[in-house]
Amino acid sequence: MLCATQQIFSRLLLTTRLVIFLFFTLSTFICQPAAALLQQYQDAPGIMQYKSQHRLQDEAGYTWQVVLFKQIKSEQSAEIDLRLVGFPGVAEFVHPYSLEIITENGKLLIAEDEFAQASPSPNVGQYNLSDIIDRLPQNESLILSLPLAGEKNISLKIPQPLVIEWQWLAKEI
């Protein structure tokens, strides 16, 4: 009888330890704080630049580099630009065409082309978001309709956490 009681007690103790271990292990994975991938550097004396850089895939499976950056020149207002870089030979931006940003509710916002005169490469587009960053919804994802050459109609989905990161970069820094 004593041996059976010891076995039950040992199993109960082992089960309790397992439950506590699983609880603490799962809580560390579930409760991770969100971390923004923001970079800061000095372009030149008196010019600071902050950027959020991510890689996203379009609906065709092509990867895009999406960089929102804020440039602050001493005693001037900040410029906020969005640079989109596609794979060379796959995507070619048409200039000077604006970038269409569509919210989940169907609201259309327009960002002006920064490379209207000349682009560093055909697969690079850059758009000024300074005037519209405050109008981006806080709790929605976005769809970017990319102005590309040819018959290509490519849209790029910007997830809601990235939109929040952009707004934080625009307002807090």
N, C-alpha and C positions, 0 to 999 in steps of 0.2 A: 504494500500500500504506500509506504514511504517513497519507494522508488518511482512509482507512478505519479505521485504528487510532485516530486522533483522534476520529472520529465515535463509535466504540464507547466510548472513554474518556469523552467528553462525555455520552453517554447514561447510562453507568454512574454518573457523578458526579451527574447530574440525578436519576436514580432514587434514589440514596442520599439526596440532600437531601430528596426528596419523602417517603421512608420516615421519615426523622428528623422532618420537620415533622408528618407525620400522627401519629407516635408521641406527640410532645409535645402536640399539639392534643387527641388523644383522651384522654390521661392527665389533662389538666386537667378534662375533662368527667366522666370516670368517677370520679375520686378526690376529688370535692368533699366536704368535711366536712359533716355534718348540722348544720343550724342550727335551733334551737328558736325559736319566735316567742313569747317570754315578755315580758310587760310588768310593770313595777314602778312603783307610785306610792303616795303617802301620802294616805290618806282624810282623816285629821284628825291632830292631834298625838298621837303614840303609837300610831297605827293604820296599819300598812303592808298593802298589798294587792298580790299577785302573780297574774297571770292568763295563761292560755293560751287563745287565741281562734282558732277556725277556722270555715270554712263547709263543710258537708258536705251531700250530697244523699241523700234517702231513695230507696227503690226506685221510687217514683212520679215521681221527678224534681224534687221540691220541695227547695229549698235551706233549710237550717237553720243558724242561728248556734249554735255549741257553745262555751261558755265555762266553763272550769274555773278557779276562783279560790280563792286561799288568803288568808285575812285573819288577820293577827297583831296582836292587841291587847297592849299592854305587860303583861308578867307574867301572861298568860293563855295557855291552849293555843290552837293555831291551828284555825280552822274551814276546812274544804274543801267547797266547794259547786260543783255543776254547774248552769249555767243553759242552758236550751234555748229558743231563740226561733224560732218558725215564722212563715211569711208571714201577716199579718193576713187574716182571713176564710177561710183555708184550714185552719188548725189551731186548735183550742180545747182547752186542757188541762182535765181534770176534777180538781177538788180536793175533798177531800184524798185523793188516790191516790198510792201509792208508785211509784217508777220501778223496773222490772224490768231487771236487767242480766244478760245470758246470755253465758257464755264459750263458746269454740269446743268445749270438752269437755262442754258442757251444764250447767255449774254455774250455779245461780241465786243472784244477790245482789240485795238489796233496799235502795234508797235512799229515805229518808223525805222527804216533801213539805215544803218550806220555806214554801210559800205556802198552807198549809192554811186559814188564816184569811182571807187576801185576797191576790189577785194584782194586780200593777200593770197587767196587760193579759191578756185571755183567751188570747193566743197565746204566753204566757211561762210556763215551768215552771222551778222551781228545787228542787234535791234535795241533801240533805246526804250527802256521801261520806266524811266524817271517819272513820267507823267501819269502812268497807269498802275504802278506798283501798289498804290493805296487802294485802288479799285478792285484788286484781285480778291476773290472770296476767301475767307479764312478756313472754312470747313468743307471745301470742295476740291476735287482734282481739276486739272485743266487739260484741254486738247490744243496743241499747237498745230496749225495748218501751215505746213512749210511751203514757201514759194520756190518750187524747183522747176528746172527746165524740162521741156518735153511734156509727155502725157502723164508724168508721174504726179500722183496726188497722195502725198505721204502725210500722215498725222502722227504726232508724237504725244503720248499721254504723260502728263506731269502729275505724279501722285500727290495726294493731299499733304503728307508730311514734308515733301520737298517745297510745296507752296508756302507752308508755315515757316520753313527755314529761310526762304527768300524774304518773306515779310519781316522776319526777325532781323536779318542782315540789313534790310533797308531802313528799319526804324531804330534799332538799338545800337547800331555801330555808327 
